[in-house]
Amino acid sequence: MLLHGFIGASSMWTPQLEALADRFTVIAWDAPGAGSSDDPPPEFGIAEWALALADFLAILSIDRAHVVGLSWGGLLAQELFRRSPSVVGSLVLADTYAGWRGSLGERVAVERLAAARADSELPPEEFSARYLAGMLSPDAPPALRGDVAELMGGVRPTGFRMMAEAVAAADTRSLLETIRVPTLLIWGDADARSPLPVGQEIHRLIPGSRLVVLAGAGHVSNIERAQPFNAAVRDFCDGVDLTERRANGQ
């Protein structure tokens, strides 16, 4: 189950949908407020997104899944574990946060949220230009920059603003300490939005977690370094038997 960031939709997972489908049933959703989904109501927060995700999985008759979340999607994956732990067979958290407040501090969270609220009103081309540099490493080729800019051009203002509000307010550090499912962390060593020390701290907080660092990858490491990202996910998920864990009541 692939969960996108707040600058994106299911289309950001194309490299994984193509590469992992030979081994897994791979699903990428459009969260409410992104892609083809409707905008959420004004009172929506991260808990409501997690409940909507649990309902989505139930409709698909999926009672246990490998849950892969990047950036804001990683926060959603954490909240899904909090609200519906039985459906989470394993976690892959990529370039994410324990919330902006939890990982970056109060001042940065306030600054980022103010910027996101203002930027949500920008025309698509200006929005892409504003955020593109933070998504990729400085060495990303022009063609890749163009592809990511095109993906970002489809960001929906209301969903983007509400997702920013959710991640800005969050501090999941105490939740991370309670995670007892197999957990893989994947981080780009050139991630400017969620720098590697954030990943190292989350790794410290989640008991038994494993951290894989992708050289030359920025924030959207699943796109910029798709091949090693996919290899890490495949190797990790192959080592988790969801059927056995269900049988053991976990």
Helices and strands as residue ranges (DSSP letters): E 2-3, G 10-13, H 14-20, H 46-59, E 65-70, H 72-83, G 85-87, E 88-94, H 100-104, H 106-119, H 124-135, H 142-152, H 157-169, H 173-176, E 183-188, H 196-205, E 210-214, H 221-224, H 226-238, H 242-247
